[in-house]
Amino acid sequence: MITLRLDPNLEQTVTNTAKNLGLTKSDLIRKSILEYLRKLEKQNAWEAGQNLFGKYSSGYHNLSSDRKEIFKDKIRAKRG
């Protein structure tokens, strides 16, 4: 058994939401915790950062092997 303390505003929100859904507060909280835990289990590293991967891509696919040559070309281009 778990005892849970909520601030008055959150407790009122839980009470109102449970009433609107026709649930007890315990059922609402239980379902909410289960849903939260399911989301934690499902999310892996790829899903967590999926919207960030490749966002700032340079457009070069050979940076790891040709980085020095690419850098030299950029310097030469700036100098004229």
C-alpha atoms as a printed R data frame, in Angstrom:
   type eleno elety resid chain resno       x      y       z
1  ATOM     1    CA   MET     A     1   0.000  0.000   0.000
2  ATOM     2    CA   ILE     A     2   1.218  3.492  -0.844
3  ATOM     3    CA   THR     A     3   0.186  6.737   0.749
4  ATOM     4    CA   LEU     A     4   0.380  9.683  -1.595
5  ATOM     5    CA   ARG     A     5   0.365 13.344  -0.657
6  ATOM     6    CA   LEU     A     6  -0.645 15.877  -3.269
7  ATOM     7    CA   ASP     A     7  -0.800 19.631  -3.167
8  ATOM     8    CA   PRO     A     8  -4.401 20.885  -2.909
9  ATOM     9    CA   ASN     A     9  -4.637 22.013  -6.546
10 ATOM    10    CA   LEU     A    10  -3.429 18.684  -7.916
11 ATOM    11    CA   GLU     A    11  -5.675 16.765  -5.566
12 ATOM    12    CA   GLN     A    12  -8.676 18.777  -6.761
13 ATOM    13    CA   THR     A    13  -7.717 18.131 -10.376
14 ATOM    14    CA   VAL     A    14  -7.431 14.393  -9.678
15 ATOM    15    CA   THR     A    15 -10.787 14.415  -7.891
16 ATOM    16    CA   ASN     A    16 -12.533 16.270 -10.724
17 ATOM    17    CA   THR     A    17 -10.947 14.161 -13.445
18 ATOM    18    CA   ALA     A    18 -11.811 10.891 -11.695
19 ATOM    19    CA   LYS     A    19 -15.385 12.054 -11.223
20 ATOM    20    CA   ASN     A    20 -15.697 13.090 -14.895
21 ATOM    21    CA   LEU     A    21 -14.350  9.715 -16.035
22 ATOM    22    CA   GLY     A    22 -16.478  7.732 -13.607
23 ATOM    23    CA   LEU     A    23 -13.447  6.336 -11.799
24 ATOM    24    CA   THR     A    24 -12.279  6.341  -8.232
25 ATOM    25    CA   LYS     A    25  -9.238  8.472  -7.472
26 ATOM    26    CA   SER     A    26  -7.284  5.287  -6.791
27 ATOM    27    CA   ASP     A    27  -8.198  3.849 -10.183
28 ATOM    28    CA   LEU     A    28  -7.243  7.054 -11.972
29 ATOM    29    CA   ILE     A    29  -3.892  7.262 -10.192
30 ATOM    30    CA   ARG     A    30  -3.210  3.538 -10.767
31 ATOM    31    CA   LYS     A    31  -3.967  3.842 -14.497
32 ATOM    32    CA   SER     A    32  -1.876  6.997 -14.758
33 ATOM    33    CA   ILE     A    33   1.129  5.348 -13.136
34 ATOM    34    CA   LEU     A    34   0.830  2.274 -15.370
35 ATOM    35    CA   GLU     A    35   0.631  4.428 -18.497
36 ATOM    36    CA   TYR     A    36   3.660  6.457 -17.390
37 ATOM    37    CA   LEU     A    37   5.674  3.292 -16.750
38 ATOM    38    CA   ARG     A    38   4.689  1.867 -20.161
39 ATOM    39    CA   LYS     A    39   5.946  5.025 -21.858
40 ATOM    40    CA   LEU     A    40   9.245  4.783 -19.996
41 ATOM    41    CA   GLU     A    41   9.701  1.167 -21.082
42 ATOM    42    CA   LYS     A    42   8.930  1.871 -24.722
43 ATOM    43    CA   GLN     A    43  11.259  4.808 -25.220
44 ATOM    44    CA   ASN     A    44  14.775  3.926 -26.282
45 ATOM    45    CA   ALA     A    45  17.674  6.208 -27.179
46 ATOM    46    CA   TRP     A    46  16.619  6.457 -30.823
47 ATOM    47    CA   GLU     A    47  13.047  7.442 -29.970
48 ATOM    48    CA   ALA     A    48  14.179  9.983 -27.388
49 ATOM    49    CA   GLY     A    49  16.370 11.873 -29.844
50 ATOM    50    CA   GLN     A    50  14.732 11.004 -33.136
51 ATOM    51    CA   ASN     A    51  13.672 14.573 -33.872
52 ATOM    52    CA   LEU     A    52  17.262 15.788 -33.280
53 ATOM    53    CA   PHE     A    53  19.286 13.276 -35.307
54 ATOM    54    CA   GLY     A    54  20.467 14.833 -38.531
55 ATOM    55    CA   LYS     A    55  18.855 18.162 -37.716
56 ATOM    56    CA   TYR     A    56  22.139 20.033 -38.064
57 ATOM    57    CA   SER     A    57  23.652 17.890 -40.790
58 ATOM    58    CA   SER     A    58  26.583 19.351 -42.709
59 ATOM    59    CA   GLY     A    59  25.609 17.546 -45.853
60 ATOM    60    CA   TYR     A    60  28.990 15.784 -45.980
61 ATOM    61    CA   HIS     A    61  28.898 12.002 -45.708
62 ATOM    62    CA   ASN     A    62  32.670 11.607 -45.541
63 ATOM    63    CA   LEU     A    63  33.584 13.850 -42.590
64 ATOM    64    CA   SER     A    64  35.280 11.136 -40.570
65 ATOM    65    CA   SER     A    65  37.700 10.157 -43.331
66 ATOM    66    CA   ASP     A    66  38.152 13.463 -45.211
67 ATOM    67    CA   ARG     A    67  37.792 16.046 -42.449
68 ATOM    68    CA   LYS     A    68  41.259 17.551 -42.946
69 ATOM    69    CA   GLU     A    69  40.815 17.991 -46.688
70 ATOM    70    CA   ILE     A    70  37.340 19.498 -46.246
71 ATOM    71    CA   PHE     A    71  38.714 21.936 -43.662
72 ATOM    72    CA   LYS     A    72  41.562 22.962 -45.976
73 ATOM    73    CA   ASP     A    73  39.088 23.554 -48.807
74 ATOM    74    CA   LYS     A    74  36.982 25.802 -46.585
75 ATOM    75    CA   ILE     A    75  40.067 27.840 -45.572
76 ATOM    76    CA   ARG     A    76  41.162 28.174 -49.201
77 ATOM    77    CA   ALA     A    77  37.677 29.328 -50.196
78 ATOM    78    CA   LYS     A    78  37.680 32.035 -47.517
79 ATOM    79    CA   ARG     A    79  41.073 33.358 -48.562
80 ATOM    80    CA   GLY     A    80  39.975 33.863 -52.110
